[in-house]
Amino acid sequence: MCGRGACTLDRAEYNKAIEERLALLRLGGKLNDTTAGKEDGGTTGNAKYNVAPGTVCRVVQLPKDGEAGAYVVRDCGWGIKGSRFLVNARGESIEQKFKGLRRCVFFLSGYYEWDKSLGPSKKQPYYFHKKTADPADLLAVACLCSNHNPGSFVVVTRAATSTLSWIHDRVPLLLHTAEDIRQWLDETTPLSDSAPLRLCVKQEDDKEYGKLAFHPVSKEVGKVAYQGPDCIKKVDLTASPSKAAGGLVQWVVSKEKFGSPQKRSPLASPGKAARSGSPAGGKRKRDADDDAVEVIDDGADPEEGPEEVDQQKKSKKLRA
């Protein structure tokens, strides 16, 4: 987590939403969109409903010396290459382990997470987003990016909160208020002043996550090439009931009626393979300093796009 997101706004809508959100910071000046005029780039032009690691995305930073604008939107590739392809960074250790990276914010419409409680072959994706009906009300995700041009970035994560631990043990570090965003973007402000990061480091719950809405979506979302509004469309898990899905149907209905469970799904007590989500015939390794997952065979998780797996394969060849 977090390894897949959605941006349902095109360039103009995205810029407008960012300007309105950052206007609350009273920084003055205008948006400097350094991505304007570029044809390609993941979320940089048209809406993209299935954003995977390896995609070029738009992130927001304060300007470097000599750059125009109160804040800058620039292209950055999701994932930093190194001995491994890093997608996420644990907030608990970024001050010690990720020095030298700049702070940025990745604005998303929502993100996907997979419920693995029924086993690797029956993973069910869910889409998490704000409860408001306004598509311009974006999630502000704390990130760190390299200084290269074009740059690359990682999503900062924290331990899952009480309302979301049922689906994964990590969640993206969300910046809930204008002040949260200001403190994160202002690199003269110590990271310890960031309220969401403080809660993360102290392993304290963050009740704001309880305001997120979520619903099941098509398993086709696991394919990076699958795009369009149907990616975030709610699916009816009761449409094709089966023995294996019977408990899941009850559980989903219960969640929608009474809210998120405080524990992982009561349907199953997944073994190590199911909990870790290991690809068929493969193994996963988790580094203590980050959330990046290294796939050391040719099998890919549904959450992991071919771009991520390709990078991991290259990393494996370099080590061999």
C-alpha positions, 0 to 999 in steps of 0.5 A: 500500500499504496500501489494503485490510484485514480485521477478522474480529472483532466488537466484543466479540471485538475489544475483548477482543483489544485488552485482552489485547494492551495488558495486556502494556503494564502501563498499568493501568486499563480500555479506554474504548470511545468507539464503544459504542452506535453502530449504524454505523461500518465495523469498529466493530460486526460483523466486516468482511472487506473494509475500504477507505479511506473506511470508519469504523474503530476505532483505539487511542490513549492518552487525551487530558486528562480522558478515562477509561481507560488507552487509548481506542478511537475511530472514525476514517475511513480517509483524510485529506481535503486537496488530495488524499485521503491514505490512507498516509504514508511513515514516512521523512518523517512527522516532517517532513511530518505534524506535528500528527497524533496517533499511533494503532494500527489493529489488523487481522486482515490486509491485502490486496495485489495482484500486478500482475506479469501486467498490469493486467487480471490482478491477483491479490489475496493476503491477508497475516496472522500465521501463528498460527491464533488470530484474536485475534492481530491485526496492530498497524499504526502510524497517524497521526490528526487531532484532529477529532471524528470523526477521520480517519487514515492508515496509515504505510508503509515500504519493502517488506522482502526477503520481501515486495518481490515483490508491492509496494514498500511495506508497512504499518509493523507494531508487532511487540512490546508495547514497539513499541506502547507507544513508538508510542502514548506521544507523549512518546517521540520517534518516533526511539525506535520500533524499527520506524520506525528500521529504516524510516528507515535503509532496513534490512530487518525480519526480522519481516515474514518471519513473515507468512503469505499466500495467494491470495484471490478477485478479488471482494475488489476490490469493496468491497461483497464481504464475509464469510469468503470474502474471506480464503478461499484460492483454488486458482489451478490450478482454471482453468489458462490460458496466461497463468496457467500460469507463475503457478501454478508460481510460487505452488506454488514460493512455498508450497514454498520460501518467498517469492522475494526479487525480484518475480515471475519470470513477467514483466518488467512494463512501466511500466503494469503495474508502476504498476498504472495504471487503464485509460485513466488515469494515476497520480501518486505524491507524494514525501511519501506513498503516496496514489494520485490517480486522475485519470480515472474508472477505478478500480483493483481495490484502490481502493474507490468511497469512495476514488475519489469523494473523488479525483474531488471533489479533482479538481473542486476543482482544476479 
